[in-house]
Amino acid sequence: MAVTGIESVLLLVARLLFGGVIAFMGLNHFLQSAEMTGYAQYKGLPTPRLSVLASGVVLVLGGLGIVAGVFPLISAVVVAGFILVSALTMHDFWAVDDDRRQDELTHFLKNVVMAGGALAIAALGAQSWAIGLGIGL
């Protein structure tokens, strides 16, 4: 069953909004790399600066892939996977003191919701990409 009509327009808007925000978040990994590196180090990542920059690349490319329809299925699934790993490693609300628990829980849940959105776009986008290059999976 192909996505048509208003559904296609809604999917396009969802791709633009979601992918644009994901790409912007990735850009922030470069614009705020010092702060993010410090947080990654605090969380115990073995190579914090490399992790911040590599994750920025994943988010920028994944977000743009969703927006432009370039390998849209792969882009959305990779973004979902990255966001879930990030939720577990960077927002471990169960392992922090009471003062930080609510903030980490909020960020954890935000990441889970974004991963769900990425998977929904992957499922719907595999059916129809109203605009974009429509390259590959």
DRENNU-473926 format. One record per residue: residue in three letters; x, y, z of N, C-alpha, C in turn. Coordinates in steps of 0.2 Angstrom, whole numbers, plus 5000, padded with zeros to 4 digits. Atoms other than C-alpha are relative to their C-alpha. Layout:
BEGIN
{pt 'ala', {X, Y, Z}, {X, Y, Z}, {X, Y, Z}},
...
***
This chain:
BEGIN
{pt 'met', {5004, 4994, 5000}, {5000, 5000, 5000}, {5004, 5006, 5000}},
{pt 'ala', {4996, 4994, 5001}, {5008, 5016, 4994}, {4997, 5006, 5004}},
{pt 'val', {5002, 4994, 4997}, {5007, 5033, 5003}, {4998, 5005, 4995}},
{pt 'thr', {5002, 4996, 5005}, {4997, 5045, 4993}, {4997, 5006, 5003}},
{pt 'gly', {5004, 4994, 4998}, {4989, 5062, 4994}, {5002, 5004, 5006}},
{pt 'ile', {4999, 4996, 4994}, {4988, 5071, 5010}, {5006, 4996, 5005}},
{pt 'glu', {4995, 5004, 4997}, {4998, 5057, 5018}, {5007, 5001, 4998}},
{pt 'ser', {4993, 4999, 5003}, {5013, 5060, 5006}, {5002, 5007, 5002}},
{pt 'val', {4999, 4993, 4998}, {5012, 5079, 5011}, {5002, 5000, 5007}},
{pt 'leu', {4999, 5000, 4993}, {5012, 5075, 5029}, {5007, 4996, 5002}},
{pt 'leu', {4993, 5003, 5000}, {5027, 5063, 5027}, {5005, 5004, 4998}},
{pt 'leu', {4995, 4995, 5002}, {5036, 5076, 5018}, {5002, 5005, 5005}},
{pt 'val', {5000, 4995, 4994}, {5033, 5089, 5032}, {5004, 4996, 5006}},
{pt 'ala', {4997, 5003, 4994}, {5038, 5076, 5045}, {5008, 4999, 4998}},
{pt 'arg', {4993, 5001, 5002}, {5054, 5072, 5035}, {5004, 5006, 5001}},
{pt 'leu', {4996, 4994, 5000}, {5059, 5090, 5034}, {5001, 5002, 5007}},
{pt 'leu', {5000, 4998, 4993}, {5055, 5094, 5052}, {5005, 4995, 5004}},
{pt 'phe', {4996, 5005, 4996}, {5063, 5078, 5060}, {5007, 5000, 4997}},
{pt 'gly', {4993, 5000, 5003}, {5078, 5077, 5048}, {5003, 5006, 5001}},
{pt 'gly', {4997, 4993, 4999}, {5081, 5096, 5050}, {5002, 5000, 5007}},
{pt 'val', {4998, 4999, 4993}, {5081, 5095, 5069}, {5006, 4995, 5001}},
{pt 'ile', {4994, 5005, 4998}, {5093, 5079, 5069}, {5006, 5003, 4997}},
{pt 'ala', {4994, 4997, 5003}, {5105, 5088, 5057}, {5002, 5006, 5004}},
{pt 'phe', {4998, 4994, 4996}, {5105, 5104, 5067}, {5003, 4997, 5007}},
{pt 'met', {4997, 5003, 4994}, {5108, 5093, 5083}, {5007, 4998, 4998}},
{pt 'gly', {4993, 5002, 5002}, {5123, 5086, 5074}, {5005, 5006, 4999}},
{pt 'leu', {4996, 4994, 5001}, {5129, 5103, 5069}, {5003, 5003, 5006}},
{pt 'asn', {4998, 4997, 4993}, {5129, 5108, 5087}, {5006, 4996, 5003}},
{pt 'his', {4995, 5004, 4998}, {5141, 5094, 5090}, {5007, 5003, 4998}},
{pt 'phe', {4994, 4996, 5003}, {5154, 5104, 5080}, {5000, 5007, 5004}},
{pt 'leu', {5000, 4993, 4997}, {5149, 5121, 5087}, {5001, 5000, 5007}},
{pt 'gln', {4999, 5000, 4993}, {5149, 5116, 5105}, {5004, 4994, 5002}},
{pt 'ser', {4996, 5006, 4999}, {5162, 5102, 5104}, {5003, 5000, 5007}},
{pt 'ala', {4997, 5000, 4994}, {5171, 5108, 5119}, {4996, 4998, 5006}},
{pt 'glu', {5005, 5001, 4994}, {5156, 5108, 5131}, {4998, 4992, 4999}},
{pt 'met', {5002, 5007, 5001}, {5150, 5091, 5123}, {5005, 4995, 5002}},
{pt 'thr', {4995, 5004, 4998}, {5167, 5084, 5125}, {5001, 4999, 5007}},
{pt 'gly', {4999, 5000, 4993}, {5168, 5088, 5143}, {4994, 4996, 5003}},
{pt 'tyr', {5005, 5004, 4997}, {5151, 5080, 5146}, {5001, 4992, 4998}},
{pt 'ala', {4998, 5007, 5002}, {5156, 5064, 5136}, {5005, 4997, 5005}},
{pt 'gln', {4994, 5003, 4995}, {5172, 5063, 5147}, {4997, 4999, 5007}},
{pt 'tyr', {5003, 5001, 4993}, {5161, 5065, 5163}, {4996, 4994, 5000}},
{pt 'lys', {5004, 5006, 5000}, {5150, 5051, 5157}, {5005, 4994, 4998}},
{pt 'gly', {4995, 5006, 5001}, {5166, 5040, 5154}, {5001, 4997, 4993}},
{pt 'leu', {4998, 5003, 5007}, {5167, 5038, 5135}, {5008, 5000, 5000}},
{pt 'pro', {4993, 5001, 5001}, {5184, 5032, 5131}, {5004, 5005, 4996}},
{pt 'thr', {4997, 4994, 5004}, {5188, 5045, 5117}, {4995, 5005, 4999}},
{pt 'pro', {5006, 4995, 5000}, {5176, 5059, 5121}, {5000, 5005, 4994}},
{pt 'arg', {5001, 4996, 5005}, {5181, 5071, 5108}, {4999, 4997, 4993}},
{pt 'leu', {5002, 5004, 5006}, {5181, 5058, 5094}, {4993, 4998, 5000}},
{pt 'ser', {5007, 5002, 5000}, {5165, 5052, 5100}, {4995, 5006, 4998}},
{pt 'val', {5004, 4994, 5002}, {5157, 5070, 5099}, {5000, 5001, 4993}},
{pt 'leu', {4999, 4998, 5007}, {5164, 5073, 5082}, {4997, 4995, 4996}},
{pt 'ala', {5003, 5005, 5004}, {5159, 5056, 5075}, {4992, 5000, 5001}},
{pt 'ser', {5007, 5000, 5000}, {5142, 5057, 5082}, {4997, 5006, 4997}},
{pt 'gly', {5002, 4995, 5004}, {5140, 5074, 5074}, {4999, 4999, 4993}},
{pt 'val', {5000, 5002, 5008}, {5144, 5067, 5057}, {4994, 4995, 4999}},
{pt 'val', {5006, 5005, 5001}, {5131, 5053, 5060}, {4994, 5004, 5000}},
{pt 'leu', {5006, 4997, 5000}, {5118, 5065, 5065}, {4999, 5005, 4994}},
{pt 'val', {5001, 4995, 5006}, {5121, 5078, 5051}, {4999, 4996, 4994}},
{pt 'leu', {5001, 5004, 5006}, {5122, 5065, 5037}, {4993, 4996, 5001}},
{pt 'gly', {5007, 5003, 5000}, {5107, 5055, 5044}, {4994, 5005, 5000}},
{pt 'gly', {5005, 4995, 5001}, {5097, 5070, 5046}, {4999, 5003, 4993}},
{pt 'leu', {5000, 4997, 5007}, {5101, 5077, 5029}, {4997, 4994, 4995}},
{pt 'gly', {5002, 5006, 5004}, {5098, 5059, 5022}, {4992, 4999, 5000}},
{pt 'ile', {5008, 5001, 4999}, {5080, 5059, 5029}, {4997, 5006, 4997}},
{pt 'val', {5003, 4994, 5003}, {5077, 5077, 5023}, {5000, 4999, 4992}},
{pt 'ala', {4999, 5000, 5007}, {5083, 5074, 5005}, {4998, 4993, 4997}},
{pt 'gly', {5002, 5006, 5003}, {5078, 5056, 5003}, {5006, 4996, 4997}},
{pt 'val', {4994, 5003, 5003}, {5096, 5050, 5000}, {5001, 4994, 5005}},
{pt 'phe', {5000, 5006, 4996}, {5096, 5032, 5007}, {4996, 5001, 5006}},
{pt 'pro', {5005, 4998, 4994}, {5081, 5037, 5018}, {4999, 4994, 5005}},
{pt 'leu', {5001, 5005, 4995}, {5078, 5020, 5026}, {5007, 4999, 5004}},
{pt 'ile', {4993, 5001, 4996}, {5097, 5017, 5031}, {5001, 5006, 5004}},
{pt 'ser', {4999, 4993, 4996}, {5098, 5036, 5037}, {4995, 4999, 5006}},
{pt 'ala', {5005, 5000, 4994}, {5082, 5034, 5048}, {5002, 4994, 5005}},
{pt 'val', {4999, 5006, 4996}, {5087, 5017, 5055}, {5007, 5001, 5004}},
{pt 'val', {4994, 4998, 4996}, {5105, 5023, 5059}, {4999, 5005, 5005}},
{pt 'val', {5002, 4994, 4995}, {5098, 5039, 5067}, {4997, 4997, 5006}},
{pt 'ala', {5004, 5003, 4994}, {5086, 5028, 5078}, {5005, 4996, 5004}},
{pt 'gly', {4996, 5004, 4996}, {5100, 5016, 5083}, {5005, 5005, 5004}},
{pt 'phe', {4996, 4995, 4997}, {5112, 5031, 5087}, {4997, 5003, 5006}},
{pt 'ile', {5003, 4996, 4995}, {5099, 5040, 5097}, {4998, 4995, 5006}},
{pt 'leu', {5001, 5005, 4995}, {5095, 5024, 5107}, {5006, 4998, 5004}},
{pt 'val', {4994, 5001, 4997}, {5113, 5021, 5111}, {5002, 5006, 5004}},
{pt 'ser', {4998, 4994, 4997}, {5115, 5039, 5116}, {4995, 5000, 5007}},
{pt 'ala', {5004, 5000, 4994}, {5100, 5037, 5128}, {5002, 4996, 5005}},
{pt 'leu', {4998, 5005, 4995}, {5107, 5022, 5137}, {5007, 5002, 5003}},
{pt 'thr', {4993, 4998, 4998}, {5125, 5029, 5138}, {5001, 5007, 5003}},
{pt 'met', {4999, 4993, 4998}, {5123, 5048, 5140}, {4994, 5002, 5005}},
{pt 'his', {5006, 4998, 4995}, {5106, 5049, 5150}, {4998, 4994, 5004}},
{pt 'asp', {5002, 5005, 4996}, {5107, 5035, 5162}, {4997, 5002, 5007}},
{pt 'phe', {5003, 4997, 4995}, {5095, 5042, 5174}, {5000, 4995, 5006}},
{pt 'trp', {5000, 5005, 4994}, {5095, 5026, 5185}, {5007, 5000, 5004}},
{pt 'ala', {4994, 5000, 4997}, {5113, 5029, 5189}, {5003, 5006, 5003}},
{pt 'val', {4998, 4993, 4998}, {5114, 5047, 5194}, {4996, 5002, 5007}},
{pt 'asp', {5003, 4998, 4993}, {5110, 5056, 5211}, {4993, 5003, 4999}},
{pt 'asp', {5006, 4997, 5001}, {5093, 5063, 5214}, {4999, 5007, 4997}},
{pt 'asp', {5000, 4994, 5002}, {5098, 5080, 5210}, {5000, 5001, 4992}},
{pt 'arg', {4999, 5001, 5008}, {5101, 5075, 5191}, {4995, 4995, 4997}},
{pt 'arg', {5004, 5005, 5002}, {5089, 5061, 5190}, {4994, 5002, 4995}},
{pt 'gln', {5006, 4998, 5004}, {5074, 5071, 5183}, {5002, 5003, 4993}},
{pt 'asp', {4997, 4997, 5006}, {5085, 5080, 5170}, {5002, 4994, 4995}},
{pt 'glu', {4997, 5005, 5004}, {5093, 5064, 5164}, {4994, 4996, 4997}},
{pt 'leu', {5006, 5004, 5002}, {5075, 5055, 5164}, {4997, 5004, 4994}},
{pt 'thr', {5004, 4996, 5005}, {5068, 5069, 5153}, {5004, 4999, 4993}},
{pt 'his', {4996, 5001, 5006}, {5083, 5068, 5141}, {5000, 4993, 4997}},
{pt 'phe', {5001, 5007, 5002}, {5082, 5049, 5140}, {4993, 4999, 4997}},
{pt 'leu', {5007, 5000, 5003}, {5063, 5050, 5136}, {5000, 5003, 4994}},
{pt 'lys', {5000, 4996, 5006}, {5066, 5063, 5123}, {5004, 4996, 4995}},
{pt 'asn', {4996, 5004, 5004}, {5079, 5052, 5115}, {4996, 4994, 4997}},
{pt 'val', {5004, 5005, 5002}, {5067, 5037, 5115}, {4994, 5002, 4995}},
{pt 'val', {5005, 4998, 5005}, {5053, 5047, 5107}, {5003, 5002, 4993}},
{pt 'met', {4997, 4999, 5006}, {5065, 5053, 5094}, {5002, 4994, 4996}},
{pt 'ala', {4998, 5007, 5003}, {5071, 5035, 5090}, {4993, 4997, 4997}},
{pt 'gly', {5007, 5003, 5003}, {5052, 5030, 5088}, {4998, 5004, 4994}},
{pt 'gly', {5001, 4996, 5006}, {5050, 5045, 5076}, {5004, 4998, 4994}},
{pt 'ala', {4996, 5003, 5005}, {5065, 5039, 5066}, {4998, 4994, 4997}},
{pt 'leu', {5003, 5006, 5002}, {5058, 5022, 5065}, {4994, 5000, 4996}},
{pt 'ala', {5006, 4999, 5003}, {5041, 5028, 5060}, {5001, 5003, 4993}},
{pt 'ile', {4998, 4998, 5007}, {5049, 5038, 5046}, {5003, 4995, 4996}},
{pt 'ala', {4997, 5006, 5004}, {5059, 5023, 5041}, {4995, 4996, 4997}},
{pt 'ala', {5006, 5004, 5002}, {5043, 5013, 5040}, {4996, 5003, 4994}},
{pt 'leu', {5004, 4996, 5005}, {5033, 5026, 5030}, {5004, 5002, 4994}},
{pt 'gly', {4996, 4998, 5006}, {5047, 5032, 5020}, {5002, 4995, 4995}},
{pt 'ala', {4999, 5006, 5005}, {5051, 5015, 5013}, {4995, 4999, 4995}},
{pt 'gln', {5006, 5001, 5004}, {5034, 5016, 5005}, {5000, 5006, 4994}},
{pt 'ser', {5001, 4995, 5005}, {5035, 5033, 4997}, {5004, 5006, 5002}},
{pt 'trp', {4996, 4994, 4998}, {5047, 5048, 4996}, {4998, 5005, 4995}},
{pt 'ala', {5003, 4995, 5005}, {5037, 5062, 4988}, {5005, 5005, 4997}},
{pt 'ile', {4995, 4996, 5004}, {5052, 5073, 4984}, {5007, 4997, 5003}},
{pt 'gly', {4993, 5002, 4998}, {5071, 5070, 4986}, {5002, 4996, 4994}},
{pt 'leu', {4996, 5004, 5005}, {5083, 5060, 4976}, {4998, 4993, 4999}},
{pt 'gly', {5003, 5007, 5000}, {5075, 5043, 4981}, {5006, 4995, 4999}},
{pt 'ile', {4995, 5005, 5001}, {5092, 5035, 4981}, {5001, 4994, 5004}},
{pt 'gly', {4999, 5006, 4996}, {5094, 5017, 4987}, {4995, 4999, 5005}},
{pt 'leu', {5004, 5002, 4994}, {5087, 5010, 5003}, {4998, 5006, 5004}},
***
